[in-house]
Amino acid sequence: MTTTPAIRRLIGTYAMLSMLTVVALAVLAGADPGQATPEAWVRGVIVAGTSMLTLLFATRAAKGDARAALRLRIIVAVLLVAFTGVLFFLPLPAWMVGEQAACAVLLLATAVLIFRRPQTR
């Protein structure tokens, strides 16, 4: 699997969104603490950290690192399951449910690209 520019853009957008979420949590902690719950903080920080790992694996896979490509496939699959679980079972503020759903959509699009069979000519 080679990491295409589309895959890198999707993962880059996911990473940016997750980092902006941590910034939003910091702002909301002072402005509206009810929107920056402990569950939101834990989830936000975990997602931001895993998004950086995902970006690292995508960058290395783009340079031809087969192990990074494998790690990218694994982490995307695991994250999709985690996002699904969070959306259904973790009480989060409504704005963060939307953010988590957006991250899940970005990861689903990434999964479609990285798990599809190579086209033969």
Residue frames as a rotation matrix with the C-alpha (Angstrom) as fourth column:
MET 1
0.578 0.816 0.000 0.00
0.816 -0.578 0.000 0.00
0.000 0.000 -1.000 0.00
THR 2
-0.647 -0.692 0.321 1.27
0.671 -0.717 -0.191 3.43
0.362 0.091 0.928 -0.85
THR 3
-0.092 0.588 -0.804 -0.06
0.733 -0.506 -0.454 6.42
-0.674 -0.631 -0.384 1.00
THR 4
-0.095 0.163 0.982 -1.66
0.904 -0.399 0.154 8.72
0.417 0.902 -0.109 -1.52
PRO 5
-0.907 -0.182 0.380 -1.99
0.074 -0.957 -0.281 12.49
0.415 -0.227 0.881 -1.16
ALA 6
-0.005 0.981 0.196 -5.72
-0.379 -0.183 0.907 11.97
0.925 -0.070 0.372 -0.51
ILE 7
0.453 0.109 -0.885 -4.95
0.625 0.669 0.403 9.68
0.636 -0.736 0.235 2.43
ARG 8
-0.553 -0.746 -0.372 -2.46
0.805 -0.362 -0.471 12.15
0.217 -0.559 0.800 3.84
ARG 9
-0.707 0.376 0.599 -4.98
-0.246 -0.925 0.291 15.01
0.663 0.059 0.746 3.48
LEU 10
0.368 0.896 -0.248 -7.69
-0.073 0.293 0.953 13.03
0.927 -0.333 0.174 5.27
ILE 11
0.313 -0.322 -0.893 -5.36
0.878 0.457 0.143 12.13
0.363 -0.829 0.426 8.13
GLY 12
-0.781 -0.603 0.163 -3.97
0.525 -0.775 -0.351 15.66
0.338 -0.189 0.922 8.26
THR 13
-0.314 0.768 0.558 -7.50
-0.370 -0.640 0.673 17.03
0.874 0.005 0.486 8.54
TYR 14
0.594 0.490 -0.638 -8.30
0.313 0.590 0.744 14.50
0.741 -0.642 0.197 11.27
ALA 15
-0.168 -0.752 -0.637 -5.15
0.955 0.036 -0.294 15.50
0.245 -0.658 0.712 13.18
MET 16
-0.842 -0.128 0.525 -5.91
0.110 -0.992 -0.066 19.22
0.529 0.002 0.849 12.83
LEU 17
0.106 0.971 0.212 -9.49
-0.297 -0.173 0.939 18.75
0.949 -0.163 0.270 13.97
SER 18
0.536 0.085 -0.840 -8.41
0.634 0.617 0.467 16.75
0.558 -0.783 0.277 17.00
MET 19
-0.548 -0.780 -0.303 -5.83
0.812 -0.408 -0.418 19.35
0.202 -0.475 0.857 18.00
LEU 20
-0.671 0.389 0.631 -8.38
-0.203 -0.915 0.349 22.16
0.713 0.106 0.693 17.58
THR 21
0.400 0.837 -0.374 -10.70
0.140 0.347 0.927 20.20
0.906 -0.423 0.022 19.85
VAL 22
0.039 -0.472 -0.881 -8.15
0.980 0.188 -0.058 20.33
0.193 -0.861 0.470 22.66
VAL 23
-0.915 -0.322 0.242 -7.84
0.302 -0.946 -0.117 24.09
0.267 -0.034 0.963 22.12
ALA 24
-0.214 0.926 0.311 -11.64
-0.254 -0.361 0.898 24.40
0.943 0.113 0.312 22.19
LEU 25
0.426 0.332 -0.842 -11.74
0.634 0.554 0.539 22.42
0.645 -0.764 0.025 25.44
ALA 26
-0.502 -0.700 -0.508 -9.19
0.862 -0.363 -0.353 24.80
0.063 -0.615 0.786 26.98
VAL 27
-0.856 0.253 0.451 -11.25
-0.130 -0.949 0.286 27.82
0.501 0.186 0.845 25.96
LEU 28
0.097 0.988 -0.119 -14.50
-0.158 0.133 0.978 26.25
0.983 -0.076 0.169 27.10
ALA 29
-0.105 -0.196 -0.975 -13.00
0.849 0.493 -0.190 25.30
0.518 -0.848 0.115 30.47
GLY 30
-0.877 -0.255 -0.407 -12.94
0.437 -0.777 -0.454 28.99
-0.200 -0.576 0.792 31.30
ALA 31
-0.845 0.534 -0.029 -15.95
-0.477 -0.729 0.491 30.21
0.241 0.429 0.871 29.33
ASP 32
0.275 0.961 -0.005 -18.47
-0.911 0.262 0.317 27.37
0.306 -0.083 0.948 29.83
PRO 33
-0.582 -0.685 0.439 -17.11
-0.800 0.579 -0.158 24.59
-0.145 -0.443 -0.885 32.06
GLY 34
0.139 0.725 0.674 -20.18
-0.419 0.660 -0.623 22.43
-0.897 -0.196 0.396 31.48
GLN 35
0.910 0.160 -0.382 -19.04
-0.410 0.217 -0.886 22.00
-0.059 0.963 0.263 27.86
ALA 36
0.024 -0.954 -0.300 -15.55
-0.652 0.213 -0.728 20.85
0.758 0.214 -0.617 28.91
THR 37
0.835 0.407 0.370 -16.44
-0.546 0.528 0.650 17.82
0.070 -0.745 0.664 31.00
PRO 38
0.021 -0.849 0.527 -13.80
-0.697 0.365 0.617 15.41
-0.717 -0.381 -0.584 32.34
GLU 39
0.298 0.148 0.943 -14.98
0.397 0.879 -0.263 12.80
-0.868 0.453 0.203 29.82
ALA 40
0.988 0.080 0.131 -14.54
0.153 -0.437 -0.886 15.32
-0.013 0.896 -0.444 27.01
TRP 41
0.503 -0.864 0.021 -11.02
-0.847 -0.489 0.208 16.16
-0.169 -0.122 -0.978 28.19
VAL 42
-0.058 -0.527 0.848 -9.96
-0.282 0.824 0.492 12.53
-0.958 -0.210 -0.196 28.42
ARG 43
0.499 0.320 0.805 -11.42
0.604 0.539 -0.588 11.71
-0.622 0.779 0.076 25.02
GLY 44
0.992 -0.085 -0.095 -10.04
-0.126 -0.765 -0.631 14.89
-0.019 0.638 -0.770 23.43
VAL 45
0.272 -0.957 0.104 -6.50
-0.870 -0.199 0.450 14.29
-0.410 -0.213 -0.887 24.64
ILE 46
-0.059 -0.249 0.967 -6.54
0.051 0.966 0.252 10.61
-0.997 0.064 -0.044 23.65
VAL 47
0.738 0.394 0.548 -7.83
0.550 0.120 -0.827 11.43
-0.391 0.911 -0.128 20.17
ALA 48
0.852 -0.477 -0.215 -5.25
-0.522 -0.803 -0.287 14.19
-0.036 0.357 -0.933 19.72
GLY 49
0.000 -0.899 0.437 -2.45
-0.700 0.312 0.642 11.80
-0.714 -0.306 -0.630 20.72
THR 50
0.001 0.037 0.999 -3.62
0.390 0.920 -0.034 8.99
-0.921 0.390 -0.014 18.46
SER 51
0.939 0.333 0.087 -4.12
0.218 -0.378 -0.900 11.43
-0.267 0.864 -0.427 15.59
MET 52
0.474 -0.846 -0.244 -0.46
-0.841 -0.517 0.160 12.39
-0.261 0.129 -0.957 15.84
LEU 53
-0.295 -0.529 0.796 0.53
-0.255 0.846 0.468 8.71
-0.921 -0.065 -0.385 15.73
THR 54
0.452 0.566 0.690 -1.73
0.540 0.442 -0.717 8.18
-0.710 0.696 -0.105 12.74
LEU 55
0.948 -0.146 -0.283 -0.14
-0.292 -0.752 -0.592 11.15
-0.126 0.643 -0.755 10.97
LEU 56
0.043 -0.987 0.155 3.33
-0.823 0.053 0.566 9.82
-0.567 -0.151 -0.810 11.76
PHE 57
-0.184 -0.065 0.981 2.48
0.194 0.976 0.101 6.40
-0.964 0.208 -0.167 10.34
ALA 58
0.789 0.528 0.314 0.97
0.423 -0.096 -0.901 7.97
-0.446 0.844 -0.299 7.20
THR 59
0.710 -0.597 -0.373 4.07
-0.672 -0.732 -0.109 10.11
-0.208 0.328 -0.922 6.69
ARG 60
-0.278 -0.852 0.444 6.39
-0.629 0.511 0.586 7.13
-0.726 -0.116 -0.678 7.05
ALA 61
0.108 0.402 0.909 4.19
0.432 0.805 -0.407 4.95
-0.895 0.437 -0.087 4.83
ALA 62
0.944 0.249 -0.218 4.34
-0.048 -0.549 -0.834 7.65
-0.327 0.798 -0.506 2.15
LYS 63
0.257 -0.938 -0.232 8.13
-0.945 -0.294 0.143 7.25
-0.203 0.182 -0.962 2.21
GLY 64
0.143 -0.127 -0.981 7.77
-0.638 0.747 -0.190 3.54
0.757 0.653 0.026 1.52
ASP 65
-0.774 -0.411 0.482 7.95
-0.628 0.403 -0.666 2.14
0.079 -0.818 -0.570 5.05
ALA 66
-0.362 0.642 -0.676 5.91
-0.147 0.676 0.722 -1.10
0.921 0.360 -0.150 4.86
ARG 67
-0.594 0.114 -0.797 5.75
0.754 0.423 -0.502 -1.47
0.280 -0.899 -0.337 8.66
ALA 68
-0.885 0.292 -0.363 4.33
-0.087 -0.869 -0.487 2.04
-0.458 -0.400 0.794 8.98
ALA 69
-0.573 0.702 -0.423 1.73
-0.660 -0.089 0.746 1.17
0.486 0.707 0.514 6.33
LEU 70
-0.357 0.408 -0.840 0.72
0.413 0.876 0.249 -1.88
0.838 -0.258 -0.482 8.38
ARG 71
-0.754 0.036 -0.656 0.56
0.629 -0.253 -0.736 0.20
-0.192 -0.967 0.168 11.56
LEU 72
-0.863 0.455 -0.220 -1.56
-0.492 -0.856 0.160 2.76
-0.115 0.247 0.962 9.73
ARG 73
-0.373 0.747 -0.550 -4.06
-0.296 0.466 0.834 0.08
0.880 0.473 0.048 8.71
ILE 74
-0.406 0.177 -0.897 -4.21
0.746 0.631 -0.213 -1.30
0.528 -0.755 -0.388 12.24
ILE 75
-0.852 0.031 -0.522 -4.64
0.381 -0.649 -0.659 2.06
-0.359 -0.761 0.541 13.97
VAL 76
-0.759 0.628 -0.173 -7.31
-0.614 -0.601 0.513 3.23
0.218 0.495 0.841 11.54
ALA 77
-0.250 0.672 -0.697 -9.32
0.053 0.728 0.683 0.03
0.967 0.134 -0.218 12.08
VAL 78
-0.471 0.017 -0.882 -8.97
0.853 0.262 -0.451 0.24
0.224 -0.965 -0.138 15.88
LEU 79
-0.953 0.074 -0.295 -9.88
0.034 -0.938 -0.345 3.93
-0.302 -0.339 0.891 15.92
LEU 80
-0.594 0.787 -0.168 -13.02
-0.469 -0.168 0.867 3.34
0.654 0.593 0.469 13.87
VAL 81
-0.097 0.522 -0.848 -14.21
0.566 0.730 0.384 0.81
0.819 -0.442 -0.366 16.42
ALA 82
-0.624 -0.221 -0.750 -13.31
0.773 -0.317 -0.549 3.17
-0.117 -0.922 0.369 19.28
PHE 83
-0.957 0.289 -0.030 -15.12
-0.290 -0.939 0.187 6.12
0.026 0.188 0.982 17.71
THR 84
-0.306 0.886 -0.349 -18.23
-0.154 0.316 0.936 4.03
0.939 0.340 0.040 17.19
GLY 85
-0.145 0.191 -0.971 -18.18
0.850 0.527 -0.023 2.93
0.507 -0.828 -0.239 20.81
VAL 86
-0.851 -0.236 -0.469 -17.65
0.462 -0.762 -0.455 6.47
-0.250 -0.604 0.757 22.07
LEU 87
-0.833 0.546 0.084 -20.46
-0.382 -0.678 0.628 7.88
0.400 0.491 0.774 19.97
PHE 88
-0.018 0.897 -0.442 -22.93
-0.072 0.440 0.895 5.38
0.997 0.048 0.056 21.38
PHE 89
0.408 0.196 -0.892 -21.79
0.671 0.598 0.438 4.90
0.619 -0.777 0.113 24.96
LEU 90
-0.509 -0.655 -0.559 -19.80
0.861 -0.387 -0.330 7.88
-0.001 -0.649 0.760 26.31
PRO 91
0.626 0.758 -0.184 -21.69
0.761 -0.645 -0.070 10.94
-0.172 -0.096 -0.980 27.54
LEU 92
-0.601 -0.798 0.044 -20.10
0.773 -0.566 0.286 13.89
-0.203 0.206 0.957 25.75
PRO 93
-0.236 0.486 -0.842 -21.28
-0.086 -0.873 -0.479 17.45
-0.968 -0.040 0.248 25.15
ALA 94
0.669 0.642 0.373 -23.27
0.306 0.220 -0.926 17.76
-0.677 0.734 -0.049 21.91
TRP 95
0.726 -0.431 -0.536 -20.57
-0.669 -0.622 -0.406 19.81
-0.158 0.654 -0.740 20.18
MET 96
-0.321 -0.918 0.234 -18.03
-0.837 0.391 0.383 17.08
-0.443 -0.073 -0.893 20.85
VAL 97
0.078 0.431 0.899 -20.34
0.186 0.879 -0.438 14.35
-0.980 0.201 -0.011 19.60
GLY 98
0.950 0.275 -0.148 -20.37
-0.056 -0.314 -0.948 16.26
-0.307 0.909 -0.283 16.31
GLU 99
0.304 -0.925 -0.228 -16.58
-0.949 -0.315 0.011 16.55
-0.082 0.213 -0.974 16.34
GLN 100
-0.376 -0.429 0.821 -16.18
-0.448 0.860 0.244 12.85
-0.811 -0.276 -0.516 17.09
ALA 101
0.511 0.629 0.586 -18.58
0.292 0.513 -0.807 11.97
-0.808 0.583 0.078 14.27
ALA 102
0.868 -0.254 -0.426 -16.57
-0.493 -0.546 -0.678 14.17
-0.060 0.799 -0.599 11.89
CYS 103
-0.161 -0.967 0.196 -13.36
-0.928 0.216 0.302 12.41
-0.335 -0.133 -0.933 12.94
ALA 104
-0.140 0.182 0.973 -15.04
-0.029 0.982 -0.188 9.04
-0.990 -0.054 -0.132 12.38
VAL 105
0.876 0.479 0.063 -16.12
0.079 -0.014 -0.997 10.07
-0.476 0.878 -0.050 8.88
LEU 106
0.493 -0.781 -0.383 -12.55
-0.869 -0.429 -0.244 11.17
0.027 0.453 -0.891 8.05
LEU 107
-0.427 -0.674 0.603 -11.20
-0.701 0.668 0.250 7.85
-0.572 -0.316 -0.757 9.33
LEU 108
0.279 0.601 0.749 -13.84
0.135 0.748 -0.650 5.88
-0.951 0.282 0.128 7.44
ALA 109
0.943 0.012 -0.332 -12.87
-0.310 -0.326 -0.893 7.62
-0.119 0.945 -0.304 4.21
THR 110
0.020 -1.000 -0.003 -9.23
-0.997 -0.020 0.078 6.85
-0.079 0.002 -0.997 5.01
ALA 111
-0.259 -0.063 0.964 -10.08
-0.336 0.942 -0.029 3.20
-0.906 -0.331 -0.265 5.65
VAL 112
0.784 0.582 0.213 -11.85
0.030 0.307 -0.951 2.93
-0.619 0.753 0.223 2.31
LEU 113
0.740 -0.543 -0.398 -8.70
-0.639 -0.380 -0.669 4.16
0.211 0.749 -0.628 0.58
ILE 114
-0.193 -0.948 0.255 -6.15
-0.981 0.194 -0.021 2.11
-0.029 -0.254 -0.967 2.50
PHE 115
-0.333 0.105 0.937 -8.07
-0.316 0.924 -0.216 -1.16
-0.889 -0.368 -0.274 2.47
ARG 116
0.710 0.617 -0.339 -9.21
-0.517 0.131 -0.846 -1.19
-0.477 0.776 0.412 -1.13
ARG 117
0.422 -0.533 0.734 -7.63
0.566 0.787 0.246 -3.67
-0.709 0.311 0.633 -3.49
PRO 118
-0.425 -0.626 -0.654 -5.07
-0.234 -0.623 0.747 -2.31
-0.875 0.470 0.118 -5.91
GLN 119
0.693 0.679 -0.243 -6.48
-0.364 0.039 -0.931 -1.90
-0.623 0.733 0.274 -9.38
THR 120
-0.275 -0.749 0.603 -4.89
0.308 0.525 0.793 -4.10
-0.911 0.404 0.087 -12.01
ARG 121
0.090 0.237 -0.967 -4.63
-0.745 -0.628 -0.223 -3.07
-0.661 0.741 0.120 -15.61
